[in-house]
């Protein structure tokens, strides 16, 4: 329902102050070295794999060292097995003295042998040598190997089963004798150590060389960054030209591209500031020149009426200059709002619009315009800055009052459309042609043929504040106007829905 100026003039209820949460303390950032990060990721795997390489080398060396000695043991078992015979039902080993001496002759390791009969009886050799495991089903003439302990010392045992009746019936269970030869592991350990020394010791020499080469390679690989840094430092302070991406490695090209984009945006911002300062200086010339002319004219006048008339013009020029300065400050404040870091807060858009309309009641009387406000059916809340939204709505109302002829009307309306909040300001003025609707938001732009006074900054301020709040702004003809010459204008701002707080966050 529309409420006119007289209806809202007496209602002066002020909105309750909103709670402003404290700003969070910025976390201290720790600078990291790219050279150090790459060096860590290269050397860490190397230093981790080095002990693994030593362990694998040790196992391989032991396997290599076992092979020749296992062959010697196998030969000894084969020769010894050939001497085992069965004579008159008794197992006997015909070992000459030289063979026994050969088995015992070793200046490093101790060699043991054992011959047992089919029933496990000892025939010859060392009786304390352990027997093969009872589940050893492989009893062919092939030589087998296992590791044992004899007298508390680890030994390598080679053994084979000897068939005492090779020509007997295959269906009859054969009579088998066991031949074993054992040897301690000292020579094997010595050989394995020699192999490990031959492989590991050179690594202690190669590892520092590898570290030095990695350091040198990283320094060379990162040198383009240092060269890029020197080229940027050598630039003049006013040189914002893009960096040639062809002069940097391919991996740095995305970084250079992002830097060029930032330089382009910075150039655009500086150019816009220069244009703004030039336009502001140009706009300030008119009221200042008028003030100077009227003051000089007043000084030359003698007639009190002429002096009074010059002072009135001087006051008008001063008022125009003051308004221009205030709008320049408002626009600068709106443009710097994101950098200020002021958080948006939930607020009642209807209550805010009602208070702003009330502030402009007196000005509407001076313009002889009916200023009205249509309240929403229910509370319409948005996330916004009350100070900035007051500035936005004040500029829209001021613009409508300036361009609406006497006897017309200006209406401010707040309503909800689904989950969106709408703020509308409509007037019965001359309207804005569709071809001009985008340009009216530019700084200092004035529609040709317009006789209304103004600086051309009001709608630029509106656009900037709307952008700060994520709101869309549109201009239409006033759908309620029936006058052909004065179709009126409707400014509609569509605000995003109110952000709901996370219930899990206190």
URHUJO-V492837 format. One record per residue. RES is the residue in one letter. PSI is psi in whole degrees, 0 to 359 (* if undefined). OMEGA is omega in whole degrees, -180 to 180 (NA if undefined). BURIAL is # if it has 24 or more other C-alpha atoms within 12 Angstrom, else .. Layout:
res: <RES | RES>
psi: <PSI | PSI>
omega: <OMEGA | OMEGA>
burial: <BURIAL | BURIAL>
This chain:
res: <X | X | X | X | X | X | X | X | X | X | X | X | X | X | X | X | X | X | X | X | X | X | X | X | X | X | X | X | X | X | X | X | X | X | X | X | X | X | X | X | X | X | X | X | X | X | X | X | X | X | X | X | X | X | X | X | X | X | X | X | X | X | X | X | X | X | X | X | X | X | X | X | X | X | X | X | X | X | X | X | X | X | X | X | X | X | X | X | X | X | X | X | X | X | X | X | X | X | X | X | X | X | X | X | X | X | X | X | X | X | X | X | X | X | X | X | X | X | X | X | X | X | X | X | X | X | X | X | X | X | X | X | X | X | X | X | X | X | X | X | X | X | X | X | X | X | X | X | X | X | X | X | X | X | X | X | X | X | X | X | X | X | X | X | X | X | X | X | X | X | X | X | X | X | X | X | X | X | X | X | X | X | X | X | X | X | X | X | X | X | X | X | X | X | X | X | X | X | X | X | X | X | X | X | X | X | X | X | X | X | X | X | X | X | X | X | X | X | X | X | X | X | X | X | X | X | X | X | X | X | X | X | X | X | X | X | X | X | X | X | X | X | X | X | X | X | X | X | X | X | X | X | X | X | X | X | X | X | X | X | X | X | X | X | X | X | X | X | X | X | X | X | X | X | X | X | X | X | X | X | X | X | X | X | X | X | X | X | X | X | X | X | X | X | X | X | X | X | X | X | X | X | X | X | X | X | X | X | X | X | X | X | X | X | X | X | X | X | X | X | X | X | X | X | X | X | X | X | X | X | X | X | X | X | X | X | X | X | X | X | X | X | X | X | X | X | X | X | X | X | X | X | X | X | X | X | X | X | X | X | X | X | X | X | X | X | X | X | X | X | X | X | X | X | X | X | X | X | X | X | X | X | X | X | X | X | X | X | X | X | X | X | X | X | X | X | X | X | X | X | X | X | X | X | X | X | X | X | X | X | X | X | X | X | X | X | X | X | X | X | X | X | X | X | X | X | X | X | X | X | X | X | X | X | X | X | X | X | X | X | X | X | X | X | X | X | X | X | X | X | X | X | X | X | X | X | X | X | X | X | X | X | X | X | X | X | X | X | X | X | X | X | X | X | X | X | X | X | X | X | X | X | X | X | X | X | X | X | X | X | X | X | X | X | X | X | X | X | X | X | X | X | X | X | X | X>
psi: <134 | 137 | 123 | 180 | 318 | 330 | 324 | 352 | 329 | 351 | 105 | 26 | 128 | 145 | 148 | 143 | 144 | 147 | 130 | 111 | 148 | 151 | 136 | 145 | 131 | 137 | 140 | 123 | 141 | 125 | 133 | 150 | 126 | 319 | 315 | 321 | 312 | 319 | 320 | 314 | 338 | 320 | 330 | 310 | 324 | 315 | 332 | 322 | 339 | 311 | 323 | 322 | 321 | 317 | 316 | 320 | 320 | 316 | 318 | 320 | 319 | 320 | 319 | 320 | 331 | 329 | 307 | 324 | 327 | 322 | 321 | 318 | 319 | 319 | 320 | 316 | 320 | 315 | 318 | 324 | 330 | 343 | 357 | 123 | 163 | 120 | 118 | 41 | 4 | 141 | 133 | 149 | 116 | 83 | 116 | 165 | 324 | 325 | 318 | 319 | 324 | 321 | 326 | 342 | 105 | 121 | 356 | 304 | 160 | 133 | 134 | 150 | 161 | 138 | 125 | 152 | 185 | 331 | 12 | 6 | 144 | 129 | 313 | 163 | 200 | 118 | 338 | 357 | 127 | 149 | 158 | 161 | 145 | 336 | 12 | 98 | 344 | 101 | 33 | 179 | 0 | 148 | 133 | 163 | 148 | 165 | 136 | 177 | 131 | 120 | 34 | 9 | 133 | 137 | 157 | 125 | 130 | 133 | 157 | 151 | 133 | 123 | 116 | 343 | 74 | 336 | 11 | 169 | 130 | 336 | 340 | 136 | 127 | 156 | 119 | 135 | 151 | 130 | 125 | 141 | 126 | 151 | 139 | 171 | 19 | 314 | 324 | 315 | 319 | 316 | 318 | 319 | 321 | 320 | 317 | 318 | 320 | 336 | 318 | 318 | 317 | 333 | 327 | 333 | 322 | 326 | 311 | 324 | 318 | 316 | 318 | 320 | 320 | 316 | 314 | 318 | 319 | 318 | 317 | 321 | 327 | 0 | 327 | 329 | 318 | 321 | 319 | 320 | 318 | 320 | 322 | 320 | 330 | 352 | 149 | 156 | 336 | 8 | 105 | 23 | 152 | 154 | 137 | 114 | 346 | 346 | 7 | 159 | 162 | 324 | 335 | 351 | 317 | 321 | 316 | 322 | 317 | 320 | 321 | 321 | 318 | 320 | 322 | 317 | 321 | 319 | 317 | 319 | 317 | 318 | 320 | 321 | 321 | 317 | 321 | 315 | 319 | 316 | 319 | 318 | 321 | 318 | 327 | 339 | 319 | 304 | 325 | 320 | 320 | 318 | 319 | 318 | 317 | 324 | 319 | 322 | 321 | 326 | 331 | 346 | 150 | 326 | 127 | 325 | 318 | 321 | 319 | 320 | 320 | 322 | 327 | 316 | 323 | 321 | 320 | 317 | 322 | 320 | 319 | 318 | 321 | 317 | 319 | 316 | 317 | 320 | 324 | 318 | 320 | 319 | 318 | 320 | 321 | 320 | 331 | 6 | 316 | 323 | 336 | 337 | 23 | 123 | 145 | 147 | 151 | 133 | 159 | 109 | 323 | 316 | 320 | 316 | 322 | 318 | 321 | 317 | 321 | 325 | 336 | 9 | 313 | 318 | 326 | 325 | 319 | 327 | 357 | 48 | 140 | 109 | 120 | 166 | 130 | 114 | 150 | 159 | 329 | 169 | 133 | 111 | 143 | 168 | 120 | 175 | 119 | 320 | 314 | 322 | 327 | 318 | 318 | 308 | 325 | 320 | 323 | 316 | 317 | 318 | 318 | 318 | 326 | 325 | 355 | 127 | 161 | 141 | 352 | 192 | 150 | 131 | 131 | 133 | 137 | 129 | 167 | 139 | 98 | 235 | 13 | 149 | 133 | 134 | 121 | 141 | 115 | 149 | 174 | 38 | 198 | 351 | 175 | 127 | 147 | 327 | 342 | 351 | 333 | 328 | 339 | 345 | 359 | 153 | 136 | 15 | 133 | 136 | 132 | 139 | 358 | 131 | 353 | 145 | 152 | 167 | 347 | 18 | 344 | 310 | 333 | 322 | 319 | 313 | 318 | 317 | 322 | 320 | 323 | 328 | 6 | 25 | 148 | 138 | 133 | 154 | 130 | 167 | 150 | 113 | 345 | 356 | 135 | 2 | 127 | 321 | 331 | 81 | 346 | 172 | 150 | 112 | 121 | 125 | 127 | 114 | 147 | 162 | 156 | 130 | 124 | 136 | 151 | 122 | 340 | 351 | 128 | *>
omega: <-178 | 175 | -176 | -177 | -179 | -177 | -176 | -176 | -177 | -178 | -172 | -180 | -178 | 179 | 179 | 179 | -180 | 179 | 178 | -179 | 178 | 179 | 178 | 178 | 180 | 179 | 180 | -180 | 179 | -179 | 180 | 178 | 177 | 178 | 179 | 179 | -179 | -180 | 178 | -177 | 177 | -175 | -179 | 176 | -180 | -179 | 176 | -178 | -178 | 176 | 177 | 178 | 179 | -179 | 179 | 178 | 179 | 180 | 179 | 180 | 178 | 179 | 179 | -179 | -178 | -171 | -178 | -179 | 175 | 177 | 179 | 178 | 180 | 179 | 180 | 179 | -179 | 180 | -179 | -180 | 179 | -178 | -178 | -180 | 174 | -178 | 180 | 177 | 178 | 180 | -179 | 178 | -178 | -179 | 176 | -179 | 180 | 179 | 178 | 178 | 180 | 179 | -177 | -172 | 175 | -177 | -180 | -176 | 172 | -178 | -179 | 174 | -179 | 175 | 179 | -178 | -177 | -179 | 179 | 180 | -179 | 178 | -178 | 174 | -175 | -177 | -176 | 180 | -175 | 177 | 175 | 179 | -177 | -179 | 179 | -176 | -178 | -176 | 175 | -179 | -179 | -179 | 179 | -178 | 173 | 178 | -179 | 174 | 180 | -177 | 179 | -179 | 178 | 180 | 174 | -174 | 171 | -177 | 179 | 177 | -178 | 178 | -178 | 180 | -176 | -177 | -178 | 179 | -179 | -178 | 179 | -179 | -176 | 174 | -173 | 172 | -177 | 177 | -180 | 173 | -179 | -179 | 174 | -167 | -175 | -180 | 178 | 180 | 179 | 180 | 178 | 179 | 178 | 178 | -179 | 179 | -179 | -179 | -172 | -177 | 176 | 179 | 178 | 177 | -177 | -175 | 176 | 178 | 178 | 179 | 179 | 179 | 177 | 178 | -180 | -179 | 178 | 179 | 178 | -178 | -180 | 180 | 176 | 177 | 178 | 178 | 177 | 178 | 180 | 179 | 180 | 179 | -178 | -179 | 172 | -176 | -178 | -179 | 179 | 179 | -179 | 177 | -180 | -178 | 179 | -179 | -180 | 177 | -177 | -178 | -179 | -177 | 177 | 178 | 179 | 178 | 177 | 178 | 178 | 176 | 179 | 178 | 178 | 178 | 179 | 177 | 179 | -180 | 180 | 178 | 178 | 178 | 178 | 178 | -180 | 180 | 179 | 179 | 179 | 178 | 179 | -180 | -180 | -179 | -175 | -180 | -180 | 177 | 178 | 179 | 180 | -179 | -179 | 179 | 178 | 179 | -180 | 180 | -179 | -177 | 176 | -179 | 180 | -180 | 178 | 178 | -180 | 179 | 178 | 178 | 176 | 177 | 177 | 178 | 179 | 179 | 177 | 179 | 179 | 179 | 179 | 179 | -180 | 179 | 179 | 179 | 175 | 177 | 179 | 179 | 178 | 179 | 180 | -179 | -179 | -177 | -180 | -179 | 180 | 176 | 180 | -178 | 174 | -176 | 175 | 178 | 179 | -177 | -180 | 180 | 179 | 180 | 180 | 180 | -180 | 179 | 180 | 180 | -177 | -180 | -178 | 179 | 178 | 176 | -179 | 179 | -178 | -179 | 179 | 179 | -178 | -179 | 178 | -178 | 174 | 180 | 178 | -179 | 178 | -177 | 177 | 170 | -177 | 176 | -176 | -178 | -178 | 180 | 174 | 178 | 179 | -177 | 178 | 178 | 177 | 179 | 179 | 179 | 180 | -179 | -178 | -174 | 178 | 180 | 179 | -178 | 180 | -178 | 175 | -177 | 174 | -174 | 174 | 179 | 179 | 176 | -173 | 177 | 179 | 177 | -178 | 173 | -176 | 173 | -179 | -179 | 179 | 180 | -177 | 179 | 180 | 180 | -180 | -179 | -178 | -169 | 177 | -175 | -177 | 179 | 177 | -179 | 173 | 179 | 177 | 178 | -180 | 179 | -179 | -179 | -178 | 179 | 179 | -177 | -177 | -180 | -174 | -178 | 174 | 176 | 179 | -179 | -178 | 180 | 177 | 178 | 178 | -177 | -179 | -177 | 174 | 180 | -179 | 179 | 178 | 167 | 180 | -178 | -179 | -179 | 179 | -178 | -178 | -178 | -179 | -179 | 179 | -180 | 176 | 175 | -177 | 175 | 180 | -178 | 177 | -180 | -180 | 179 | -179 | 178 | 177 | -178 | -179 | -178 | 178 | NA>
burial: <. | . | # | # | # | . | . | # | # | . | . | . | . | . | . | . | . | . | . | . | . | . | . | . | . | . | . | . | . | . | . | . | . | . | . | . | . | . | # | . | . | . | . | . | . | . | . | . | . | . | . | . | . | # | . | . | # | # | . | . | # | # | . | . | # | # | . | . | # | # | . | . | # | # | . | # | # | # | # | # | # | # | # | # | # | # | . | . | . | . | # | # | # | . | . | . | . | . | . | # | . | . | # | . | . | . | . | . | . | # | # | # | # | # | # | # | # | # | . | . | . | # | # | # | # | . | . | . | # | # | # | # | . | . | . | . | . | . | # | . | . | . | # | # | # | # | # | # | . | # | . | . | . | . | # | # | # | # | # | # | # | # | # | # | . | . | . | . | . | . | . | . | . | . | # | # | # | # | # | # | # | # | # | # | # | # | # | # | # | . | # | # | # | . | # | # | . | . | . | # | . | . | . | . | . | . | . | . | . | . | . | . | . | . | . | . | . | # | . | . | . | # | . | . | # | . | . | # | . | . | . | . | . | . | . | . | . | . | . | . | . | . | # | . | . | . | . | # | . | . | . | . | . | . | . | # | . | . | . | . | . | . | . | . | . | . | . | . | . | . | . | . | . | . | . | . | . | . | . | # | . | . | # | # | . | . | # | # | . | # | # | . | . | # | # | . | . | . | . | . | . | . | . | . | . | . | . | . | . | # | # | . | # | # | . | . | # | # | . | # | # | . | # | # | . | . | # | # | . | # | # | # | . | # | # | . | # | . | . | . | . | # | . | # | # | # | # | # | # | # | # | # | # | # | # | # | # | # | # | # | # | . | # | # | # | . | . | . | # | # | # | # | # | # | # | # | . | . | . | # | # | # | # | # | # | # | # | # | # | # | # | # | # | # | # | # | # | # | # | # | # | # | # | # | # | . | . | # | # | # | # | # | # | # | # | # | . | . | . | # | # | # | # | # | # | # | # | # | # | # | # | # | . | . | . | . | . | . | . | # | # | # | # | # | . | # | # | . | . | . | . | . | . | # | # | # | # | # | # | # | # | # | # | # | # | # | # | # | # | # | # | # | # | # | # | # | # | # | . | . | # | . | . | . | . | # | # | # | # | # | # | # | # | # | # | # | . | # | . | . | . | . | . | . | . | .>
